[in-house]
Amino acid sequence: MLKVVSLLKRADGLSKEEFAKWVVEDHLEFAKKLPGLRRYTVNVAVPEDAPYDAVNELYFDDEEARVAAFASEHGKAAAADAGAHTSSRVHVLTTPHELF
């Protein structure tokens, strides 16, 4: 299993509330269409001054599935949507270990 952790900072001009609605509701529609996506979790930051406004977790079977998902039409659309609503995105590829 491969987990992509995406750290998102909202675009200038978007309120925290507008960003939270976008990331939890609107952007979800793009994630639902990503081929090979096994699980999707959105974590919205609570403090107003947090370094990132959301931390998203996307689970794929492996790196090949991740690459294929984002190379797809739906993956490109999801990336464009994210780019339009964020000022910064950092993606960290991880191997999850559920310990508790």
BAFI-3210 file (N, C-alpha, C; in Angstrom, 3 decimals, decimal comma, padded with zeros to 6 digits):
// residues 100
n [1|2|3|4|5|6|7|8|9|10|11|12|13|14|15|16|17|18|19|20|21|22|23|24|25|26|27|28|29|30|31|32|33|34|35|36|37|38|39|40|41|42|43|44|45|46|47|48|49|50|51|52|53|54|55|56|57|58|59|60|61|62|63|64|65|66|67|68|69|70|71|72|73|74|75|76|77|78|79|80|81|82|83|84|85|86|87|88|89|90|91|92|93|94|95|96|97|98|99|100]
n.u [000,848|000,491|000,679|-000,230|000,546|-000,811|-000,081|-001,806|-002,129|-004,346|-005,549|-004,741|-007,119|-009,161|-011,326|-010,947|-013,216|-014,401|-012,396|-012,374|-014,922|-014,587|-012,469|-013,535|-016,046|-016,395|-013,926|-013,834|-015,442|-013,777|-011,806|-013,268|-013,396|-010,882|-008,953|-008,106|-007,771|-007,865|-008,570|-009,531|-008,817|-009,575|-008,196|-008,909|-007,300|-007,405|-006,472|-006,325|-003,886|-002,376|000,302|-000,443|-003,570|-005,031|-004,609|-004,371|-004,997|-004,208|-004,728|-003,166|-002,641|000,023|003,014|002,855|000,074|-000,583|000,771|-000,520|-003,127|-002,918|-002,051|-004,201|-007,219|-009,044|-007,311|-005,674|-007,588|-008,279|-005,853|-005,680|-007,910|-007,149|-004,874|-006,061|-007,239|-005,402|-002,424|-000,121|001,192|002,297|003,552|003,953|005,227|004,405|004,770|002,293|001,967|-000,006|-000,178|-001,589]
n.v [-001,172|002,227|005,461|008,752|011,727|014,822|018,134|021,030|024,444|027,090|029,067|032,505|034,871|033,071|032,271|030,610|029,067|028,878|027,475|025,083|024,050|023,661|021,711|019,546|019,022|019,873|019,224|016,571|015,309|015,112|013,396|011,038|010,062|009,275|006,833|003,757|004,759|003,913|004,702|007,711|010,435|013,426|015,996|018,750|021,635|023,030|025,392|028,875|029,929|027,813|026,046|024,701|024,300|022,025|018,489|015,922|012,463|009,991|006,803|004,203|001,151|000,820|002,477|002,511|002,490|004,968|006,774|006,212|007,000|009,812|010,513|010,140|011,374|012,227|012,512|014,616|016,636|016,788|017,676|020,193|021,451|021,464|023,079|025,506|026,235|026,335|027,732|026,542|023,263|020,286|017,110|014,011|010,849|007,878|004,889|003,410|002,539|001,097|001,170|001,119]
n.w [000,000|-000,755|000,490|-000,155|001,229|001,309|001,735|002,097|001,357|001,520|-001,239|-001,829|-000,855|-000,392|002,194|005,382|005,882|003,315|001,995|003,484|002,872|000,114|000,050|001,469|000,330|-002,496|-003,859|-003,322|-005,213|-007,414|-006,432|-006,081|-008,655|-009,370|-010,834|-009,336|-006,752|-003,423|-000,873|000,775|002,705|004,357|006,214|007,973|009,030|012,301|013,811|013,003|012,199|011,250|009,599|007,292|005,614|005,184|005,379|003,312|002,649|000,435|-000,756|-002,508|-004,371|-005,160|-006,399|-009,176|-009,618|-008,493|-010,188|-012,617|-011,956|-011,628|-014,108|-015,639|-017,256|-015,291|-013,142|-013,994|-014,101|-011,392|-010,308|-011,539|-010,423|-007,721|-007,932|-008,550|-006,191|-004,188|-002,686|-002,187|-002,391|-001,049|-001,554|-000,071|-000,374|001,177|003,182|004,829|008,286|010,425|013,750|016,092]
ca.u [000,000|001,202|-000,143|000,250|000,130|-000,779|-000,198|-002,416|-002,311|-005,407|-005,194|-005,005|-008,481|-010,131|-011,426|-010,779|-014,491|-014,549|-011,434|-012,835|-016,037|-014,035|-011,661|-014,345|-017,195|-016,215|-012,778|-014,165|-015,998|-012,640|-011,157|-014,108|-013,211|-009,499|-008,829|-007,139|-007,741|-008,473|-009,078|-009,271|-009,126|-009,282|-008,032|-008,903|-006,605|-008,263|-005,998|-006,305|-002,510|-001,676|001,144|-001,227|-005,003|-005,564|-003,696|-005,161|-004,336|-004,705|-004,154|-003,107|-001,995|001,458|003,442|002,323|-001,334|-000,603|001,182|-001,605|-004,275|-002,703|-001,844|-005,514|-008,013|-009,583|-006,183|-005,278|-008,648|-008,139|-004,677|-006,024|-008,815|-006,341|-004,033|-006,892|-007,731|-004,301|-001,230|001,014|000,888|003,468|003,136|004,934|004,859|004,725|004,279|001,617|002,115|-000,987|000,412|-002,501]
ca.v [000,000|003,503|006,589|010,078|012,749|016,114|019,287|022,060|025,802|027,684|030,160|033,858|035,297|032,086|032,209|029,264|028,373|028,577|026,420|023,834|023,553|023,165|020,500|018,449|018,737|020,048|018,474|015,156|014,786|014,754|012,225|009,861|009,610|008,858|005,377|003,107|005,329|002,937|005,378|009,149|011,088|014,856|016,510|020,206|022,212|023,792|026,756|029,836|030,194|026,555|026,181|024,175|024,346|020,663|017,375|014,874|011,169|009,223|005,462|003,441|-000,146|000,959|003,666|002,412|002,899|006,406|007,458|006,038|007,807|011,238|010,701|009,996|012,596|012,636|012,949|015,956|017,551|016,949|018,522|021,561|021,973|021,742|024,230|026,714|026,530|026,318|028,521|025,646|021,845|019,432|015,706|013,098|009,451|007,141|003,533|003,502|001,480|001,301|000,511|001,088]
ca.w [000,000|-000,827|000,913|-000,501|002,176|000,620|002,622|001,264|001,864|000,711|-002,137|-001,355|-001,142|000,107|003,652|005,939|005,705|001,889|001,684|004,105|002,058|-001,144|000,205|001,994|-000,521|-003,942|-004,384|-003,146|-006,467|-008,269|-005,838|-006,332|-010,033|-009,605|-010,957|-008,457|-005,407|-002,519|000,326|000,713|003,966|004,390|007,575|007,914|010,184|013,202|014,087|011,886|011,784|010,961|008,401|006,175|005,898|005,131|005,118|002,669|002,535|-000,705|-000,710|-003,757|-004,201|-005,330|-007,146|-010,546|-009,567|-008,239|-011,421|-013,593|-011,531|-011,889|-015,550|-016,281|-017,460|-013,994|-012,326|-014,453|-013,682|-009,941|-010,079|-011,953|-009,405|-006,532|-008,232|-008,563|-004,844|-003,223|-002,994|-001,976|-002,201|-000,844|-001,570|000,516|-000,604|002,394|003,413|006,126|009,295|011,498|014,907|017,237]
c.u [000,893|000,240|000,545|-000,330|000,301|-001,036|-000,653|-002,542|-003,312|-004,897|-005,507|-006,425|-009,549|-010,144|-011,213|-012,047|-014,707|-013,620|-011,902|-013,988|-015,512|-013,352|-012,496|-015,474|-016,863|-015,083|-012,990|-014,683|-014,894|-011,976|-011,945|-013,868|-011,786|-009,410|-007,768|-007,043|-008,516|-009,122|-008,677|-009,728|-008,707|-009,248|-007,918|-008,268|-007,559|-007,730|-005,980|-004,901|-001,700|-000,834|000,476|-002,688|-005,664|-004,426|-004,563|-004,329|-005,006|-003,978|-004,277|-002,435|-000,479|001,748|002,901|000,867|-001,453|-000,281|000,068|-002,807|-004,087|-002,378|-003,170|-006,178|-008,537|-008,477|-005,721|-006,315|-008,555|-006,966|-004,968|-006,946|-008,041|-005,461|-004,792|-007,326|-006,638|-003,177|000,023|000,500|002,199|002,951|004,274|004,423|005,326|004,246|003,614|001,869|001,121|-000,549|-000,522|-003,924]
c.v [001,234|004,601|007,876|011,038|014,088|017,222|020,459|023,378|026,489|028,860|031,495|034,243|034,316|032,128|030,768|028,442|027,976|027,429|025,078|023,232|022,963|021,815|019,304|018,055|018,756|019,190|016,967|014,543|014,406|013,482|010,950|009,261|009,150|007,339|004,841|003,690|004,415|003,575|006,836|009,774|012,544|015,297|018,026|020,745|023,076|025,215|027,634|030,021|028,917|026,714|025,648|024,158|022,980|019,685|016,251|013,606|010,386|007,885|004,770|002,104|-000,038|002,222|003,662|002,874|004,398|007,183|007,376|006,914|009,270|011,535|010,635|011,362|013,124|013,121|014,339|016,991|017,820|017,865|019,976|022,205|022,336|022,971|025,545|027,133|026,552|027,249|027,676|024,231|021,089|018,005|014,845|011,683|008,652|005,698|003,553|002,282|001,784|000,482|000,403|001,162]
c.w [000,000|-000,409|000,489|000,523|001,472|001,631|001,764|002,006|000,956|-000,116|-001,480|-001,754|-000,706|001,627|004,106|005,717|004,242|001,484|002,243|003,311|000,756|-000,935|000,672|001,042|-002,013|-004,509|-004,252|-004,441|-007,450|-007,742|-006,123|-007,718|-010,329|-009,709|-009,996|-007,061|-004,473|-001,298|000,240|002,028|003,880|005,844|007,478|009,190|010,997|013,428|012,828|011,337|011,515|009,693|007,136|006,596|005,838|004,872|004,578|002,557|001,410|-000,725|-002,067|-003,474|-004,249|-006,150|-008,571|-010,603|-009,338|-009,499|-012,464|-013,238|-011,907|-013,346|-016,314|-016,461|-016,127|-013,058|-012,706|-014,044|-012,178|-009,612|-010,449|-010,924|-008,142|-006,752|-008,195|-007,157|-003,782|-003,666|-002,860|-001,756|-002,075|-000,780|-001,039|000,295|000,614|002,315|004,781|006,992|010,412|012,699|016,095|016,777]
res [m|l|k|v|v|s|l|l|k|r|a|d|g|l|s|k|e|e|f|a|k|w|v|v|e|d|h|l|e|f|a|k|k|l|p|g|l|r|r|y|t|v|n|v|a|v|p|e|d|a|p|y|d|a|v|n|e|l|y|f|d|d|e|e|a|r|v|a|a|f|a|s|e|h|g|k|a|a|a|a|d|a|g|a|h|t|s|s|r|v|h|v|l|t|t|p|h|e|l|f]
***
